[in-house]
Amino acid sequence: MLSGRRYLLDLSAEQEEMCEEFGNICRSVWNTGLEQRREYRRRGAWMNYVPQAAELAEAKREHEWLKAAPSHVLQQTLRDLD
């Protein structure tokens, strides 16, 4: 039998701000990744996690705001699209 547990995090103001920032970055990566996949499908091509993760690595080098979030969090966001 599975049992669930619920936890309530008690974040400091700084931690809360950081979580909010990471969430906003992940949302942007999700929306961009989704739109990119839709655009590829319109053209009859296919896009999935592997090429998008490679592009994410390049984008992190170019865009300062992406560097704020850890790579594994952003990669998981793209993985969740699959």
mmCIF file of the C-alpha atoms, coordinates in Angstrom:
data_MODEL
# 
_entry.id   MODEL 
# 
loop_
_atom_site.group_PDB 
_atom_site.id 
_atom_site.type_symbol 
_atom_site.label_atom_id 
_atom_site.label_alt_id 
_atom_site.label_comp_id 
_atom_site.label_asym_id 
_atom_site.label_entity_id 
_atom_site.label_seq_id 
_atom_site.pdbx_PDB_ins_code 
_atom_site.Cartn_x 
_atom_site.Cartn_y 
_atom_site.Cartn_z 
_atom_site.occupancy 
_atom_site.B_iso_or_equiv 
_atom_site.pdbx_formal_charge 
_atom_site.auth_seq_id 
_atom_site.auth_comp_id 
_atom_site.auth_asym_id 
_atom_site.auth_atom_id 
_atom_site.pdbx_PDB_model_num 
ATOM 1  C CA . MET A 1 1  ? 0.000  0.000  0.000   1.00 0.00 ? 1  MET A CA 1 
ATOM 2  C CA . LEU A 1 2  ? 1.302  3.405  -0.962  1.00 0.00 ? 2  LEU A CA 1 
ATOM 3  C CA . SER A 1 3  ? 1.170  6.200  1.522   1.00 0.00 ? 3  SER A CA 1 
ATOM 4  C CA . GLY A 1 4  ? 1.669  9.828  0.720   1.00 0.00 ? 4  GLY A CA 1 
ATOM 5  C CA . ARG A 1 5  ? 3.340  12.463 2.777   1.00 0.00 ? 5  ARG A CA 1 
ATOM 6  C CA . ARG A 1 6  ? 2.874  16.180 2.592   1.00 0.00 ? 6  ARG A CA 1 
ATOM 7  C CA . TYR A 1 7  ? 5.531  18.647 3.569   1.00 0.00 ? 7  TYR A CA 1 
ATOM 8  C CA . LEU A 1 8  ? 5.375  22.371 4.027   1.00 0.00 ? 8  LEU A CA 1 
ATOM 9  C CA . LEU A 1 9  ? 8.591  24.206 3.288   1.00 0.00 ? 9  LEU A CA 1 
ATOM 10 C CA . ASP A 1 10 ? 9.472  27.150 5.446   1.00 0.00 ? 10 ASP A CA 1 
ATOM 11 C CA . LEU A 1 11 ? 11.525 29.279 3.074   1.00 0.00 ? 11 LEU A CA 1 
ATOM 12 C CA . SER A 1 12 ? 13.383 32.423 3.921   1.00 0.00 ? 12 SER A CA 1 
ATOM 13 C CA . ALA A 1 13 ? 12.594 35.501 1.865   1.00 0.00 ? 13 ALA A CA 1 
ATOM 14 C CA . GLU A 1 14 ? 15.795 34.983 -0.137  1.00 0.00 ? 14 GLU A CA 1 
ATOM 15 C CA . GLN A 1 15 ? 14.970 31.330 -0.841  1.00 0.00 ? 15 GLN A CA 1 
ATOM 16 C CA . GLU A 1 16 ? 11.428 32.233 -1.827  1.00 0.00 ? 16 GLU A CA 1 
ATOM 17 C CA . GLU A 1 17 ? 12.715 34.830 -4.290  1.00 0.00 ? 17 GLU A CA 1 
ATOM 18 C CA . MET A 1 18 ? 15.165 32.312 -5.758  1.00 0.00 ? 18 MET A CA 1 
ATOM 19 C CA . CYS A 1 19 ? 12.406 29.698 -6.188  1.00 0.00 ? 19 CYS A CA 1 
ATOM 20 C CA . GLU A 1 20 ? 10.227 32.282 -7.904  1.00 0.00 ? 20 GLU A CA 1 
ATOM 21 C CA . GLU A 1 21 ? 13.070 33.204 -10.264 1.00 0.00 ? 21 GLU A CA 1 
ATOM 22 C CA . PHE A 1 22 ? 13.787 29.541 -11.101 1.00 0.00 ? 22 PHE A CA 1 
ATOM 23 C CA . GLY A 1 23 ? 10.077 28.943 -11.700 1.00 0.00 ? 23 GLY A CA 1 
ATOM 24 C CA . ASN A 1 24 ? 9.866  31.880 -14.096 1.00 0.00 ? 24 ASN A CA 1 
ATOM 25 C CA . ILE A 1 25 ? 12.919 30.691 -16.015 1.00 0.00 ? 25 ILE A CA 1 
ATOM 26 C CA . CYS A 1 26 ? 11.523 27.142 -16.211 1.00 0.00 ? 26 CYS A CA 1 
ATOM 27 C CA . ARG A 1 27 ? 8.199  28.489 -17.470 1.00 0.00 ? 27 ARG A CA 1 
ATOM 28 C CA . SER A 1 28 ? 9.997  30.414 -20.187 1.00 0.00 ? 28 SER A CA 1 
ATOM 29 C CA . VAL A 1 29 ? 12.025 27.337 -21.199 1.00 0.00 ? 29 VAL A CA 1 
ATOM 30 C CA . TRP A 1 30 ? 8.824  25.225 -21.223 1.00 0.00 ? 30 TRP A CA 1 
ATOM 31 C CA . ASN A 1 31 ? 6.925  27.707 -23.408 1.00 0.00 ? 31 ASN A CA 1 
ATOM 32 C CA . THR A 1 32 ? 9.855  28.185 -25.785 1.00 0.00 ? 32 THR A CA 1 
ATOM 33 C CA . GLY A 1 33 ? 10.434 24.441 -26.062 1.00 0.00 ? 33 GLY A CA 1 
ATOM 34 C CA . LEU A 1 34 ? 6.755  23.773 -26.681 1.00 0.00 ? 34 LEU A CA 1 
ATOM 35 C CA . GLU A 1 35 ? 6.526  26.444 -29.362 1.00 0.00 ? 35 GLU A CA 1 
ATOM 36 C CA . GLN A 1 36 ? 9.688  25.136 -31.002 1.00 0.00 ? 36 GLN A CA 1 
ATOM 37 C CA . ARG A 1 37 ? 8.237  21.610 -31.133 1.00 0.00 ? 37 ARG A CA 1 
ATOM 38 C CA . ARG A 1 38 ? 4.975  22.924 -32.601 1.00 0.00 ? 38 ARG A CA 1 
ATOM 39 C CA . GLU A 1 39 ? 6.864  24.847 -35.265 1.00 0.00 ? 39 GLU A CA 1 
ATOM 40 C CA . TYR A 1 40 ? 8.869  21.771 -36.215 1.00 0.00 ? 40 TYR A CA 1 
ATOM 41 C CA . ARG A 1 41 ? 5.686  19.682 -36.463 1.00 0.00 ? 41 ARG A CA 1 
ATOM 42 C CA . ARG A 1 42 ? 4.118  22.280 -38.765 1.00 0.00 ? 42 ARG A CA 1 
ATOM 43 C CA . ARG A 1 43 ? 7.072  21.799 -41.107 1.00 0.00 ? 43 ARG A CA 1 
ATOM 44 C CA . GLY A 1 44 ? 6.808  18.008 -40.911 1.00 0.00 ? 44 GLY A CA 1 
ATOM 45 C CA . ALA A 1 45 ? 9.980  17.627 -38.847 1.00 0.00 ? 45 ALA A CA 1 
ATOM 46 C CA . TRP A 1 46 ? 10.467 16.346 -35.323 1.00 0.00 ? 46 TRP A CA 1 
ATOM 47 C CA . MET A 1 47 ? 12.123 17.913 -32.278 1.00 0.00 ? 47 MET A CA 1 
ATOM 48 C CA . ASN A 1 48 ? 12.610 16.217 -28.922 1.00 0.00 ? 48 ASN A CA 1 
ATOM 49 C CA . TYR A 1 49 ? 14.671 16.460 -25.749 1.00 0.00 ? 49 TYR A CA 1 
ATOM 50 C CA . VAL A 1 50 ? 18.149 15.704 -27.124 1.00 0.00 ? 50 VAL A CA 1 
ATOM 51 C CA . PRO A 1 51 ? 18.458 18.538 -29.679 1.00 0.00 ? 51 PRO A CA 1 
ATOM 52 C CA . GLN A 1 52 ? 16.641 20.957 -27.396 1.00 0.00 ? 52 GLN A CA 1 
ATOM 53 C CA . ALA A 1 53 ? 18.992 20.180 -24.501 1.00 0.00 ? 53 ALA A CA 1 
ATOM 54 C CA . ALA A 1 54 ? 21.942 20.877 -26.799 1.00 0.00 ? 54 ALA A CA 1 
ATOM 55 C CA . GLU A 1 55 ? 20.386 24.190 -27.814 1.00 0.00 ? 55 GLU A CA 1 
ATOM 56 C CA . LEU A 1 56 ? 19.732 24.970 -24.157 1.00 0.00 ? 56 LEU A CA 1 
ATOM 57 C CA . ALA A 1 57 ? 23.445 24.587 -23.398 1.00 0.00 ? 57 ALA A CA 1 
ATOM 58 C CA . GLU A 1 58 ? 24.237 27.071 -26.174 1.00 0.00 ? 58 GLU A CA 1 
ATOM 59 C CA . ALA A 1 59 ? 21.516 29.445 -24.991 1.00 0.00 ? 59 ALA A CA 1 
ATOM 60 C CA . LYS A 1 60 ? 22.893 29.404 -21.438 1.00 0.00 ? 60 LYS A CA 1 
ATOM 61 C CA . ARG A 1 61 ? 26.225 30.652 -22.785 1.00 0.00 ? 61 ARG A CA 1 
ATOM 62 C CA . GLU A 1 62 ? 24.526 33.475 -24.681 1.00 0.00 ? 62 GLU A CA 1 
ATOM 63 C CA . HIS A 1 63 ? 21.812 34.633 -22.259 1.00 0.00 ? 63 HIS A CA 1 
ATOM 64 C CA . GLU A 1 64 ? 22.699 35.765 -18.769 1.00 0.00 ? 64 GLU A CA 1 
ATOM 65 C CA . TRP A 1 65 ? 19.190 35.246 -17.341 1.00 0.00 ? 65 TRP A CA 1 
ATOM 66 C CA . LEU A 1 66 ? 19.321 31.509 -18.156 1.00 0.00 ? 66 LEU A CA 1 
ATOM 67 C CA . LYS A 1 67 ? 22.534 31.127 -16.155 1.00 0.00 ? 67 LYS A CA 1 
ATOM 68 C CA . ALA A 1 68 ? 20.646 31.901 -12.941 1.00 0.00 ? 68 ALA A CA 1 
ATOM 69 C CA . ALA A 1 69 ? 18.860 28.517 -12.903 1.00 0.00 ? 69 ALA A CA 1 
ATOM 70 C CA . PRO A 1 70 ? 20.736 25.215 -12.534 1.00 0.00 ? 70 PRO A CA 1 
ATOM 71 C CA . SER A 1 71 ? 21.081 23.254 -15.776 1.00 0.00 ? 71 SER A CA 1 
ATOM 72 C CA . HIS A 1 72 ? 19.526 20.079 -14.384 1.00 0.00 ? 72 HIS A CA 1 
ATOM 73 C CA . VAL A 1 73 ? 16.339 21.964 -13.506 1.00 0.00 ? 73 VAL A CA 1 
ATOM 74 C CA . LEU A 1 74 ? 16.026 23.352 -17.028 1.00 0.00 ? 74 LEU A CA 1 
ATOM 75 C CA . GLN A 1 75 ? 16.859 19.992 -18.590 1.00 0.00 ? 75 GLN A CA 1 
ATOM 76 C CA . GLN A 1 76 ? 14.150 18.343 -16.498 1.00 0.00 ? 76 GLN A CA 1 
ATOM 77 C CA . THR A 1 77 ? 11.712 20.954 -17.769 1.00 0.00 ? 77 THR A CA 1 
ATOM 78 C CA . LEU A 1 78 ? 12.505 19.906 -21.344 1.00 0.00 ? 78 LEU A CA 1 
ATOM 79 C CA . ARG A 1 79 ? 12.386 16.221 -20.385 1.00 0.00 ? 79 ARG A CA 1 
ATOM 80 C CA . ASP A 1 80 ? 8.886  16.737 -18.985 1.00 0.00 ? 80 ASP A CA 1 
ATOM 81 C CA . LEU A 1 81 ? 7.761  17.890 -22.444 1.00 0.00 ? 81 LEU A CA 1 
ATOM 82 C CA . ASP A 1 82 ? 8.424  14.350 -23.721 1.00 0.00 ? 82 ASP A CA 1 
# 
